[in-house]
Amino acid sequence: MNTVLVISIIIVFIVLLLAVITTSKAYSFKHTVDSFEETPIIDEENKQQVPNQEENKV
């Protein structure tokens, strides 16, 4: 019974240690965001909307 308890406590500490290591690595990761002008999907949408906007002005 004591061996099962000791092994269980060791497993809990290992899982806790791995969770702390993973969390600290996640916080130290530098996230980057694409600029608004360099997004190809937005460029395609803008090209499609420009003629429609010019037609509405006339």
MODELLER restraints for C-alpha pairs under 7 A, 6 or more apart:
rsr = mdl.restraints
at = mdl.atoms
